[in-house]
Amino acid sequence: MQLQEEFSLESVLSIITGINCTNDFNEVYELFWFMFEDPFINTLGIVELRNSARNHILNIHPELHGVKYDKNMNFEKWINEQKELFGDSLVISVIGEPIINLEKQPKLV
C-alpha cells in the first residue's frame, strides 16, 4: 500500500477550488479514492468528504492556500499560470499522513 502518489495539478485544483479543472472527472474520483483508501467513493461521497480532502491538501501543500480562480480570467490561462507556479503534478498522501521526501541524501565526507 502506497501512502503517497503524484496526481495532476488539475485534479488537486478541482478539490481546492470546488471547480472541475480536469478534462476527465475520473481524475478527481481517483484522487479521492487514493486519499481516503476507498475505491467506492461516489459523487455523494465527494460532496461529503470535500472539506476534509481540501483541508488535508492545504495542510500538506500550504503553498496552495492563496489559490483562487477569478471568473473574469481566461480559464486555460489561469490553469497554465498555476502550472508555472506549482508544476504539472503534486504528491498527495493518504488522509492523515505527511508527505515524505524520499530523495537520496548526499554522502557526508
N, C-alpha and C positions, 0 to 999 in steps of 0.2 A: 504494500500500500504506500503510495506516494503522499507526502504531506504538503508538497508544493509543486506547482506546474505553471508554465507560461500560457497566458491567454492573450488574445488580440486586444489591443487598446480599445477598439470599438466596443467589444463586449463589456469591458470594465467601465467605460464611459456610460454605457447603457444603464448600468446599475447606479452609478454615481449621479447621473442627471435625471434618470427616470424617462429618458427619451431613447427609443431604439436607434442606436448609431450603427448597427450592423446591416449587412445585406441579407443575412440569414439569421433569424431569431434563434435558431438551434444553438448558435454560439453562446447565447445568454443562458439557455437551458443547461448546456454543458458546464458552464461556469458555476451555476447554482448546484448542479448535481455533484460537481467536484467539491465545492466549498462545504456543503452540508453532508457529503458522503451518502447521498440518497438519489439513486437514478430514477426514482418515481415522483420527484417533484414536478408538478404540473403548473398551469397558469395560476390557479388559485394559490398554490404553494409559493410561487414567486411573489405574488401580491402580499401574502402574509409574512414572508421572510425578507422582503426587500430592505427594510430598515436595518435588520441585523447584518445582512450582506454588505450594505453601504457602510455601516459603522466599522465592520471588520476591514474592509478595503481601505478606508481612510485611516484606520489605526496602523496598518502595515505599510501604507503609502501616504504619509501625511502631506507630501508634496501635491497631492490631488485636492486638498481642501478648498482651494480657490477656484476650481474648475466649474465654470457656469457657461451655459450656452445662451447667447444673446439672439433672440428671434429675428433681429434686424440684420444679422450677419449671414452670409452665404454658408450653408451647412457644410458643404465639401471643403471650403476654405478653412472653416473652423476645425474640422477633423484633421486636416493637414497641419494646421498650426499646433494642435495638441500632439501630433506625432513628432513634430520637430522638437517639442518640449520634453516628451516622455518616452519616445521610441514607438515602434510598431507593436510591441507586446510588453506585458508586465508579468512578473512572477507573483502568483497568488497562492496563499496557503489555505489549508483546511481551517474552518472556523475555530478560533481559539489558539491557533498555532502561529508562531512568529515566522518571518522569512529568515532562512539560514543561508548565508553566502558560503558556497562550497568551493570557492576558487582556491587553488593551491597557493600556499603562502611561500614567500621566498625563503631560501635557506639562510640561517644566520651563521656567519663565519667567525 
